Amino acid sequence: MFRFPIWAIKQVIEHAEAEYYSPEAIRRDLSQHQYMLENHEITLEEYREYEKRLFERLMEGRERGIEE
């Protein structure tokens, strides 16, 4: 049976978390949802909820030490 090294799995997880919590990725998501709001693809309420979740994600990333 092939065993994938634990360190490799940890590296993948760390990279994925760094991307998920990065301020740049969060700005891209927010920009995408602003576009959707402006084009009436989502409601203002949906936008505000998503904006709130993105802010929480940004704060969690900062707590984890993930910055630009």
mmCIF file of the N, C-alpha and C atoms, coordinates in Angstrom:
data_MODEL
# 
_entry.id   MODEL 
# 
loop_
_atom_site.group_PDB 
_atom_site.id 
_atom_site.type_symbol 
_atom_site.label_atom_id 
_atom_site.label_alt_id 
_atom_site.label_comp_id 
_atom_site.label_asym_id 
_atom_site.label_entity_id 
_atom_site.label_seq_id 
_atom_site.pdbx_PDB_ins_code 
_atom_site.Cartn_x 
_atom_site.Cartn_y 
_atom_site.Cartn_z 
_atom_site.occupancy 
_atom_site.B_iso_or_equiv 
_atom_site.pdbx_formal_charge 
_atom_site.auth_seq_id 
_atom_site.auth_comp_id 
_atom_site.auth_asym_id 
_atom_site.auth_atom_id 
_atom_site.pdbx_PDB_model_num 
ATOM 1   N N  . MET A 1 1  ? 0.847   -1.188 0.000   1.00 0.00 ? 1  MET A N  1 
ATOM 2   C CA . MET A 1 1  ? 0.000   0.000  0.000   1.00 0.00 ? 1  MET A CA 1 
ATOM 3   C C  . MET A 1 1  ? 0.890   1.249  0.000   1.00 0.00 ? 1  MET A C  1 
ATOM 4   N N  . PHE A 1 2  ? 0.541   2.198  -0.844  1.00 0.00 ? 2  PHE A N  1 
ATOM 5   C CA . PHE A 1 2  ? 1.294   3.444  -0.950  1.00 0.00 ? 2  PHE A CA 1 
ATOM 6   C C  . PHE A 1 2  ? 0.886   4.373  0.188   1.00 0.00 ? 2  PHE A C  1 
ATOM 7   N N  . ARG A 1 3  ? 1.883   4.913  0.871   1.00 0.00 ? 3  ARG A N  1 
ATOM 8   C CA . ARG A 1 3  ? 1.601   5.851  1.972   1.00 0.00 ? 3  ARG A CA 1 
ATOM 9   C C  . ARG A 1 3  ? 2.153   7.216  1.607   1.00 0.00 ? 3  ARG A C  1 
ATOM 10  N N  . PHE A 1 4  ? 1.281   8.163  1.479   1.00 0.00 ? 4  PHE A N  1 
ATOM 11  C CA . PHE A 1 4  ? 1.678   9.527  1.156   1.00 0.00 ? 4  PHE A CA 1 
ATOM 12  C C  . PHE A 1 4  ? 2.291   10.157 2.398   1.00 0.00 ? 4  PHE A C  1 
ATOM 13  N N  . PRO A 1 5  ? 3.457   10.754 2.288   1.00 0.00 ? 5  PRO A N  1 
ATOM 14  C CA . PRO A 1 5  ? 4.109   11.333 3.471   1.00 0.00 ? 5  PRO A CA 1 
ATOM 15  C C  . PRO A 1 5  ? 3.235   12.403 4.138   1.00 0.00 ? 5  PRO A C  1 
ATOM 16  N N  . ILE A 1 6  ? 3.205   12.332 5.447   1.00 0.00 ? 6  ILE A N  1 
ATOM 17  C CA . ILE A 1 6  ? 2.409   13.287 6.237   1.00 0.00 ? 6  ILE A CA 1 
ATOM 18  C C  . ILE A 1 6  ? 2.846   14.724 5.953   1.00 0.00 ? 6  ILE A C  1 
ATOM 19  N N  . TRP A 1 7  ? 4.151   14.955 5.834   1.00 0.00 ? 7  TRP A N  1 
ATOM 20  C CA . TRP A 1 7  ? 4.621   16.325 5.605   1.00 0.00 ? 7  TRP A CA 1 
ATOM 21  C C  . TRP A 1 7  ? 4.063   16.888 4.305   1.00 0.00 ? 7  TRP A C  1 
ATOM 22  N N  . ALA A 1 8  ? 3.892   16.059 3.300   1.00 0.00 ? 8  ALA A N  1 
ATOM 23  C CA . ALA A 1 8  ? 3.350   16.526 2.023   1.00 0.00 ? 8  ALA A CA 1 
ATOM 24  C C  . ALA A 1 8  ? 1.888   16.929 2.186   1.00 0.00 ? 8  ALA A C  1 
ATOM 25  N N  . ILE A 1 9  ? 1.148   16.154 2.931   1.00 0.00 ? 9  ILE A N  1 
ATOM 26  C CA . ILE A 1 9  ? -0.265  16.484 3.186   1.00 0.00 ? 9  ILE A CA 1 
ATOM 27  C C  . ILE A 1 9  ? -0.352  17.801 3.949   1.00 0.00 ? 9  ILE A C  1 
ATOM 28  N N  . LYS A 1 10 ? 0.512   17.978 4.944   1.00 0.00 ? 10 LYS A N  1 
ATOM 29  C CA . LYS A 1 10 ? 0.516   19.232 5.719   1.00 0.00 ? 10 LYS A CA 1 
ATOM 30  C C  . LYS A 1 10 ? 0.842   20.421 4.825   1.00 0.00 ? 10 LYS A C  1 
ATOM 31  N N  . GLN A 1 11 ? 1.778   20.238 3.899   1.00 0.00 ? 11 GLN A N  1 
ATOM 32  C CA . GLN A 1 11 ? 2.137   21.319 2.978   1.00 0.00 ? 11 GLN A CA 1 
ATOM 33  C C  . GLN A 1 11 ? 0.938   21.726 2.116   1.00 0.00 ? 11 GLN A C  1 
ATOM 34  N N  . VAL A 1 12 ? 0.216   20.752 1.634   1.00 0.00 ? 12 VAL A N  1 
ATOM 35  C CA . VAL A 1 12 ? -0.957  21.029 0.799   1.00 0.00 ? 12 VAL A CA 1 
ATOM 36  C C  . VAL A 1 12 ? -2.007  21.781 1.603   1.00 0.00 ? 12 VAL A C  1 
ATOM 37  N N  . ILE A 1 13 ? -2.242  21.345 2.821   1.00 0.00 ? 13 ILE A N  1 
ATOM 38  C CA . ILE A 1 13 ? -3.233  22.007 3.684   1.00 0.00 ? 13 ILE A CA 1 
ATOM 39  C C  . ILE A 1 13 ? -2.813  23.437 3.988   1.00 0.00 ? 13 ILE A C  1 
ATOM 40  N N  . GLU A 1 14 ? -1.546  23.639 4.330   1.00 0.00 ? 14 GLU A N  1 
ATOM 41  C CA . GLU A 1 14 ? -1.062  24.987 4.643   1.00 0.00 ? 14 GLU A CA 1 
ATOM 42  C C  . GLU A 1 14 ? -1.199  25.920 3.437   1.00 0.00 ? 14 GLU A C  1 
ATOM 43  N N  . HIS A 1 15 ? -0.868  25.404 2.272   1.00 0.00 ? 15 HIS A N  1 
ATOM 44  C CA . HIS A 1 15 ? -0.981  26.221 1.059   1.00 0.00 ? 15 HIS A CA 1 
ATOM 45  C C  . HIS A 1 15 ? -2.449  26.578 0.780   1.00 0.00 ? 15 HIS A C  1 
ATOM 46  N N  . ALA A 1 16 ? -3.326  25.617 0.919   1.00 0.00 ? 16 ALA A N  1 
ATOM 47  C CA . ALA A 1 16 ? -4.754  25.857 0.676   1.00 0.00 ? 16 ALA A CA 1 
ATOM 48  C C  . ALA A 1 16 ? -5.307  26.874 1.674   1.00 0.00 ? 16 ALA A C  1 
ATOM 49  N N  . GLU A 1 17 ? -4.929  26.765 2.930   1.00 0.00 ? 17 GLU A N  1 
ATOM 50  C CA . GLU A 1 17 ? -5.403  27.720 3.939   1.00 0.00 ? 17 GLU A CA 1 
ATOM 51  C C  . GLU A 1 17 ? -4.852  29.115 3.664   1.00 0.00 ? 17 GLU A C  1 
ATOM 52  N N  . ALA A 1 18 ? -3.582  29.204 3.284   1.00 0.00 ? 18 ALA A N  1 
ATOM 53  C CA . ALA A 1 18 ? -2.993  30.510 2.988   1.00 0.00 ? 18 ALA A CA 1 
ATOM 54  C C  . ALA A 1 18 ? -3.730  31.183 1.839   1.00 0.00 ? 18 ALA A C  1 
ATOM 55  N N  . GLU A 1 19 ? -4.104  30.416 0.831   1.00 0.00 ? 19 GLU A N  1 
ATOM 56  C CA . GLU A 1 19 ? -4.847  30.985 -0.292  1.00 0.00 ? 19 GLU A CA 1 
ATOM 57  C C  . GLU A 1 19 ? -6.269  31.363 0.135   1.00 0.00 ? 19 GLU A C  1 
ATOM 58  N N  . TYR A 1 20 ? -6.932  30.494 0.864   1.00 0.00 ? 20 TYR A N  1 
ATOM 59  C CA . TYR A 1 20 ? -8.319  30.738 1.278   1.00 0.00 ? 20 TYR A CA 1 
ATOM 60  C C  . TYR A 1 20 ? -8.425  31.990 2.145   1.00 0.00 ? 20 TYR A C  1 
ATOM 61  N N  . TYR A 1 21 ? -7.480  32.169 3.071   1.00 0.00 ? 21 TYR A N  1 
ATOM 62  C CA . TYR A 1 21 ? -7.543  33.292 4.002   1.00 0.00 ? 21 TYR A CA 1 
ATOM 63  C C  . TYR A 1 21 ? -6.788  34.531 3.526   1.00 0.00 ? 21 TYR A C  1 
ATOM 64  N N  . SER A 1 22 ? -6.172  34.482 2.355   1.00 0.00 ? 22 SER A N  1 
ATOM 65  C CA . SER A 1 22 ? -5.382  35.629 1.903   1.00 0.00 ? 22 SER A CA 1 
ATOM 66  C C  . SER A 1 22 ? -6.285  36.826 1.604   1.00 0.00 ? 22 SER A C  1 
ATOM 67  N N  . PRO A 1 23 ? -5.844  38.013 2.020   1.00 0.00 ? 23 PRO A N  1 
ATOM 68  C CA . PRO A 1 23 ? -6.632  39.211 1.729   1.00 0.00 ? 23 PRO A CA 1 
ATOM 69  C C  . PRO A 1 23 ? -6.877  39.406 0.232   1.00 0.00 ? 23 PRO A C  1 
ATOM 70  N N  . GLU A 1 24 ? -5.912  39.024 -0.589  1.00 0.00 ? 24 GLU A N  1 
ATOM 71  C CA . GLU A 1 24 ? -6.080  39.166 -2.036  1.00 0.00 ? 24 GLU A CA 1 
ATOM 72  C C  . GLU A 1 24 ? -7.230  38.297 -2.548  1.00 0.00 ? 24 GLU A C  1 
ATOM 73  N N  . ALA A 1 25 ? -7.299  37.059 -2.083  1.00 0.00 ? 25 ALA A N  1 
ATOM 74  C CA . ALA A 1 25 ? -8.382  36.155 -2.494  1.00 0.00 ? 25 ALA A CA 1 
ATOM 75  C C  . ALA A 1 25 ? -9.727  36.680 -1.996  1.00 0.00 ? 25 ALA A C  1 
ATOM 76  N N  . ILE A 1 26 ? -9.735  37.223 -0.804  1.00 0.00 ? 26 ILE A N  1 
ATOM 77  C CA . ILE A 1 26 ? -10.980 37.767 -0.236  1.00 0.00 ? 26 ILE A CA 1 
ATOM 78  C C  . ILE A 1 26 ? -11.421 38.986 -1.033  1.00 0.00 ? 26 ILE A C  1 
ATOM 79  N N  . ARG A 1 27 ? -10.481 39.853 -1.422  1.00 0.00 ? 27 ARG A N  1 
ATOM 80  C CA . ARG A 1 27 ? -10.829 41.013 -2.259  1.00 0.00 ? 27 ARG A CA 1 
ATOM 81  C C  . ARG A 1 27 ? -11.402 40.565 -3.607  1.00 0.00 ? 27 ARG A C  1 
ATOM 82  N N  . ARG A 1 28 ? -10.822 39.525 -4.194  1.00 0.00 ? 28 ARG A N  1 
ATOM 83  C CA . ARG A 1 28 ? -11.351 39.013 -5.468  1.00 0.00 ? 28 ARG A CA 1 
ATOM 84  C C  . ARG A 1 28 ? -12.784 38.527 -5.300  1.00 0.00 ? 28 ARG A C  1 
ATOM 85  N N  . ASP A 1 29 ? -13.037 37.780 -4.220  1.00 0.00 ? 29 ASP A N  1 
ATOM 86  C CA . ASP A 1 29 ? -14.401 37.292 -3.968  1.00 0.00 ? 29 ASP A CA 1 
ATOM 87  C C  . ASP A 1 29 ? -15.376 38.446 -3.779  1.00 0.00 ? 29 ASP A C  1 
ATOM 88  N N  . LEU A 1 30 ? -14.951 39.454 -3.019  1.00 0.00 ? 30 LEU A N  1 
ATOM 89  C CA . LEU A 1 30 ? -15.822 40.600 -2.777  1.00 0.00 ? 30 LEU A CA 1 
ATOM 90  C C  . LEU A 1 30 ? -16.105 41.339 -4.085  1.00 0.00 ? 30 LEU A C  1 
ATOM 91  N N  . SER A 1 31 ? -15.076 41.520 -4.883  1.00 0.00 ? 31 SER A N  1 
ATOM 92  C CA . SER A 1 31 ? -15.245 42.191 -6.173  1.00 0.00 ? 31 SER A CA 1 
ATOM 93  C C  . SER A 1 31 ? -16.213 41.426 -7.075  1.00 0.00 ? 31 SER A C  1 
ATOM 94  N N  . GLN A 1 32 ? -16.088 40.120 -7.078  1.00 0.00 ? 32 GLN A N  1 
ATOM 95  C CA . GLN A 1 32 ? -16.993 39.291 -7.889  1.00 0.00 ? 32 GLN A CA 1 
ATOM 96  C C  . GLN A 1 32 ? -18.436 39.469 -7.438  1.00 0.00 ? 32 GLN A C  1 
ATOM 97  N N  . HIS A 1 33 ? -18.647 39.510 -6.132  1.00 0.00 ? 33 HIS A N  1 
ATOM 98  C CA . HIS A 1 33 ? -20.013 39.657 -5.627  1.00 0.00 ? 33 HIS A CA 1 
ATOM 99  C C  . HIS A 1 33 ? -20.545 41.083 -5.828  1.00 0.00 ? 33 HIS A C  1 
ATOM 100 N N  . GLN A 1 34 ? -19.660 42.080 -5.819  1.00 0.00 ? 34 GLN A N  1 
ATOM 101 C CA . GLN A 1 34 ? -20.096 43.433 -6.142  1.00 0.00 ? 34 GLN A CA 1 
ATOM 102 C C  . GLN A 1 34 ? -20.588 43.489 -7.587  1.00 0.00 ? 34 GLN A C  1 
ATOM 103 N N  . TYR A 1 35 ? -19.855 42.834 -8.468  1.00 0.00 ? 35 TYR A N  1 
ATOM 104 C CA . TYR A 1 35 ? -20.264 42.760 -9.870  1.00 0.00 ? 35 TYR A CA 1 
ATOM 105 C C  . TYR A 1 35 ? -21.630 42.087 -9.983  1.00 0.00 ? 35 TYR A C  1 
ATOM 106 N N  . MET A 1 36 ? -21.802 40.986 -9.264  1.00 0.00 ? 36 MET A N  1 
ATOM 107 C CA . MET A 1 36 ? -23.073 40.263 -9.303  1.00 0.00 ? 36 MET A CA 1 
ATOM 108 C C  . MET A 1 36 ? -24.214 41.133 -8.780  1.00 0.00 ? 36 MET A C  1 
ATOM 109 N N  . LEU A 1 37 ? -23.951 41.913 -7.729  1.00 0.00 ? 37 LEU A N  1 
ATOM 110 C CA . LEU A 1 37 ? -24.965 42.810 -7.183  1.00 0.00 ? 37 LEU A CA 1 
ATOM 111 C C  . LEU A 1 37 ? -25.326 43.886 -8.205  1.00 0.00 ? 37 LEU A C  1 
ATOM 112 N N  . GLU A 1 38 ? -24.317 44.494 -8.811  1.00 0.00 ? 38 GLU A N  1 
ATOM 113 C CA . GLU A 1 38 ? -24.550 45.549 -9.790  1.00 0.00 ? 38 GLU A CA 1 
ATOM 114 C C  . GLU A 1 38 ? -25.326 45.047 -11.008 1.00 0.00 ? 38 GLU A C  1 
ATOM 115 N N  . ASN A 1 39 ? -25.180 43.776 -11.315 1.00 0.00 ? 39 ASN A N  1 
ATOM 116 C CA . ASN A 1 39 ? -25.872 43.197 -12.470 1.00 0.00 ? 39 ASN A CA 1 
ATOM 117 C C  . ASN A 1 39 ? -27.138 42.443 -12.072 1.00 0.00 ? 39 ASN A C  1 
ATOM 118 N N  . HIS A 1 40 ? -27.585 42.689 -10.854 1.00 0.00 ? 40 HIS A N  1 
ATOM 119 C CA . HIS A 1 40 ? -28.839 42.132 -10.340 1.00 0.00 ? 40 HIS A CA 1 
ATOM 120 C C  . HIS A 1 40 ? -28.873 40.605 -10.354 1.00 0.00 ? 40 HIS A C  1 
ATOM 121 N N  . GLU A 1 41 ? -27.709 39.996 -10.176 1.00 0.00 ? 41 GLU A N  1 
ATOM 122 C CA . GLU A 1 41 ? -27.646 38.540 -10.102 1.00 0.00 ? 41 GLU A CA 1 
ATOM 123 C C  . GLU A 1 41 ? -27.868 38.054 -8.671  1.00 0.00 ? 41 GLU A C  1 
ATOM 124 N N  . ILE A 1 42 ? -27.613 38.949 -7.708  1.00 0.00 ? 42 ILE A N  1 
ATOM 125 C CA . ILE A 1 42 ? -27.882 38.661 -6.294  1.00 0.00 ? 42 ILE A CA 1 
ATOM 126 C C  . ILE A 1 42 ? -28.561 39.885 -5.693  1.00 0.00 ? 42 ILE A C  1 
ATOM 127 N N  . THR A 1 43 ? -29.225 39.676 -4.569  1.00 0.00 ? 43 THR A N  1 
ATOM 128 C CA . THR A 1 43 ? -29.896 40.794 -3.893  1.00 0.00 ? 43 THR A CA 1 
ATOM 129 C C  . THR A 1 43 ? -28.913 41.492 -2.955  1.00 0.00 ? 43 THR A C  1 
ATOM 130 N N  . LEU A 1 44 ? -29.306 42.669 -2.502  1.00 0.00 ? 44 LEU A N  1 
ATOM 131 C CA . LEU A 1 44 ? -28.489 43.414 -1.546  1.00 0.00 ? 44 LEU A CA 1 
ATOM 132 C C  . LEU A 1 44 ? -28.317 42.616 -0.259  1.00 0.00 ? 44 LEU A C  1 
ATOM 133 N N  . GLU A 1 45 ? -29.357 41.927 0.164   1.00 0.00 ? 45 GLU A N  1 
ATOM 134 C CA . GLU A 1 45 ? -29.277 41.114 1.376   1.00 0.00 ? 45 GLU A CA 1 
ATOM 135 C C  . GLU A 1 45 ? -28.264 39.981 1.208   1.00 0.00 ? 45 GLU A C  1 
ATOM 136 N N  . GLU A 1 46 ? -28.282 39.337 0.043   1.00 0.00 ? 46 GLU A N  1 
ATOM 137 C CA . GLU A 1 46 ? -27.311 38.263 -0.222  1.00 0.00 ? 46 GLU A CA 1 
ATOM 138 C C  . GLU A 1 46 ? -25.888 38.821 -0.235  1.00 0.00 ? 46 GLU A C  1 
ATOM 139 N N  . TYR A 1 47 ? -25.729 39.986 -0.844  1.00 0.00 ? 47 TYR A N  1 
ATOM 140 C CA . TYR A 1 47 ? -24.418 40.620 -0.888  1.00 0.00 ? 47 TYR A CA 1 
ATOM 141 C C  . TYR A 1 47 ? -23.917 40.933 0.522   1.00 0.00 ? 47 TYR A C  1 
ATOM 142 N N  . ARG A 1 48 ? -24.772 41.527 1.318   1.00 0.00 ? 48 ARG A N  1 
ATOM 143 C CA . ARG A 1 48 ? -24.365 41.883 2.685   1.00 0.00 ? 48 ARG A CA 1 
ATOM 144 C C  . ARG A 1 48 ? -24.005 40.650 3.512   1.00 0.00 ? 48 ARG A C  1 
ATOM 145 N N  . GLU A 1 49 ? -24.736 39.564 3.336   1.00 0.00 ? 49 GLU A N  1 
ATOM 146 C CA . GLU A 1 49 ? -24.422 38.322 4.048   1.00 0.00 ? 49 GLU A CA 1 
ATOM 147 C C  . GLU A 1 49 ? -23.062 37.795 3.604   1.00 0.00 ? 49 GLU A C  1 
ATOM 148 N N  . TYR A 1 50 ? -22.825 37.818 2.316   1.00 0.00 ? 50 TYR A N  1 
ATOM 149 C CA . TYR A 1 50 ? -21.545 37.337 1.811   1.00 0.00 ? 50 TYR A CA 1 
ATOM 150 C C  . TYR A 1 50 ? -20.404 38.239 2.291   1.00 0.00 ? 50 TYR A C  1 
ATOM 151 N N  . GLU A 1 51 ? -20.645 39.551 2.278   1.00 0.00 ? 51 GLU A N  1 
ATOM 152 C CA . GLU A 1 51 ? -19.651 40.511 2.751   1.00 0.00 ? 51 GLU A CA 1 
ATOM 153 C C  . GLU A 1 51 ? -19.304 40.236 4.219   1.00 0.00 ? 51 GLU A C  1 
ATOM 154 N N  . LYS A 1 52 ? -20.303 39.937 5.025   1.00 0.00 ? 52 LYS A N  1 
ATOM 155 C CA . LYS A 1 52 ? -20.091 39.618 6.437   1.00 0.00 ? 52 LYS A CA 1 
ATOM 156 C C  . LYS A 1 52 ? -19.222 38.366 6.576   1.00 0.00 ? 52 LYS A C  1 
ATOM 157 N N  . ARG A 1 53 ? -19.523 37.327 5.791   1.00 0.00 ? 53 ARG A N  1 
ATOM 158 C CA . ARG A 1 53 ? -18.737 36.083 5.855   1.00 0.00 ? 53 ARG A CA 1 
ATOM 159 C C  . ARG A 1 53 ? -17.298 36.318 5.413   1.00 0.00 ? 53 ARG A C  1 
ATOM 160 N N  . LEU A 1 54 ? -17.119 37.168 4.398   1.00 0.00 ? 54 LEU A N  1 
ATOM 161 C CA . LEU A 1 54 ? -15.757 37.474 3.949   1.00 0.00 ? 54 LEU A CA 1 
ATOM 162 C C  . LEU A 1 54 ? -14.978 38.228 5.010   1.00 0.00 ? 54 LEU A C  1 
ATOM 163 N N  . PHE A 1 55 ? -15.625 39.147 5.698   1.00 0.00 ? 55 PHE A N  1 
ATOM 164 C CA . PHE A 1 55 ? -14.960 39.883 6.773   1.00 0.00 ? 55 PHE A CA 1 
ATOM 165 C C  . PHE A 1 55 ? -14.550 38.925 7.890   1.00 0.00 ? 55 PHE A C  1 
ATOM 166 N N  . GLU A 1 56 ? -15.429 38.001 8.235   1.00 0.00 ? 56 GLU A N  1 
ATOM 167 C CA . GLU A 1 56 ? -15.101 37.011 9.258   1.00 0.00 ? 56 GLU A CA 1 
ATOM 168 C C  . GLU A 1 56 ? -13.923 36.141 8.816   1.00 0.00 ? 56 GLU A C  1 
ATOM 169 N N  . ARG A 1 57 ? -13.908 35.782 7.542   1.00 0.00 ? 57 ARG A N  1 
ATOM 170 C CA . ARG A 1 57 ? -12.801 34.990 6.998   1.00 0.00 ? 57 ARG A CA 1 
ATOM 171 C C  . ARG A 1 57 ? -11.495 35.777 7.053   1.00 0.00 ? 57 ARG A C  1 
ATOM 172 N N  . LEU A 1 58 ? -11.551 37.064 6.749   1.00 0.00 ? 58 LEU A N  1 
ATOM 173 C CA . LEU A 1 58 ? -10.373 37.923 6.815   1.00 0.00 ? 58 LEU A CA 1 
ATOM 174 C C  . LEU A 1 58 ? -9.841  37.993 8.242   1.00 0.00 ? 58 LEU A C  1 
ATOM 175 N N  . MET A 1 59 ? -10.742 38.176 9.204   1.00 0.00 ? 59 MET A N  1 
ATOM 176 C CA . MET A 1 59 ? -10.321 38.254 10.602  1.00 0.00 ? 59 MET A CA 1 
ATOM 177 C C  . MET A 1 59 ? -9.731  36.919 11.077  1.00 0.00 ? 59 MET A C  1 
ATOM 178 N N  . GLU A 1 60 ? -10.323 35.825 10.666  1.00 0.00 ? 60 GLU A N  1 
ATOM 179 C CA . GLU A 1 60 ? -9.796  34.514 11.042  1.00 0.00 ? 60 GLU A CA 1 
ATOM 180 C C  . GLU A 1 60 ? -8.404  34.308 10.439  1.00 0.00 ? 60 GLU A C  1 
ATOM 181 N N  . GLY A 1 61 ? -8.229  34.756 9.205   1.00 0.00 ? 61 GLY A N  1 
ATOM 182 C CA . GLY A 1 61 ? -6.914  34.660 8.574   1.00 0.00 ? 61 GLY A CA 1 
ATOM 183 C C  . GLY A 1 61 ? -5.869  35.458 9.322   1.00 0.00 ? 61 GLY A C  1 
ATOM 184 N N  . ARG A 1 62 ? -6.237  36.635 9.763   1.00 0.00 ? 62 ARG A N  1 
ATOM 185 C CA . ARG A 1 62 ? -5.292  37.453 10.538  1.00 0.00 ? 62 ARG A CA 1 
ATOM 186 C C  . ARG A 1 62 ? -4.941  36.783 11.854  1.00 0.00 ? 62 ARG A C  1 
ATOM 187 N N  . GLU A 1 63 ? -5.939  36.164 12.493  1.00 0.00 ? 63 GLU A N  1 
ATOM 188 C CA . GLU A 1 63 ? -5.665  35.437 13.739  1.00 0.00 ? 63 GLU A CA 1 
ATOM 189 C C  . GLU A 1 63 ? -4.700  34.282 13.504  1.00 0.00 ? 63 GLU A C  1 
ATOM 190 N N  . ARG A 1 64 ? -4.758  33.696 12.309  1.00 0.00 ? 64 ARG A N  1 
ATOM 191 C CA . ARG A 1 64 ? -3.867  32.588 11.956  1.00 0.00 ? 64 ARG A CA 1 
ATOM 192 C C  . ARG A 1 64 ? -2.510  33.084 11.472  1.00 0.00 ? 64 ARG A C  1 
ATOM 193 N N  . GLY A 1 65 ? -2.367  34.404 11.379  1.00 0.00 ? 65 GLY A N  1 
ATOM 194 C CA . GLY A 1 65 ? -1.098  34.976 10.945  1.00 0.00 ? 65 GLY A CA 1 
ATOM 195 C C  . GLY A 1 65 ? -0.934  35.060 9.443   1.00 0.00 ? 65 GLY A C  1 
ATOM 196 N N  . ILE A 1 66 ? -2.035  34.998 8.721   1.00 0.00 ? 66 ILE A N  1 
ATOM 197 C CA . ILE A 1 66 ? -1.974  35.064 7.261   1.00 0.00 ? 66 ILE A CA 1 
ATOM 198 C C  . ILE A 1 66 ? -2.248  36.505 6.839   1.00 0.00 ? 66 ILE A C  1 
ATOM 199 N N  . GLU A 1 67 ? -1.240  37.122 6.280   1.00 0.00 ? 67 GLU A N  1 
ATOM 200 C CA . GLU A 1 67 ? -1.343  38.503 5.816   1.00 0.00 ? 67 GLU A CA 1 
ATOM 201 C C  . GLU A 1 67 ? -0.863  38.554 4.382   1.00 0.00 ? 67 GLU A C  1 
ATOM 202 N N  . GLU A 1 68 ? -0.916  39.728 3.797   1.00 0.00 ? 68 GLU A N  1 
ATOM 203 C CA . GLU A 1 68 ? -0.450  39.889 2.412   1.00 0.00 ? 68 GLU A CA 1 
ATOM 204 C C  . GLU A 1 68 ? 1.027   39.672 2.308   1.00 0.00 ? 68 GLU A C  1 
# 
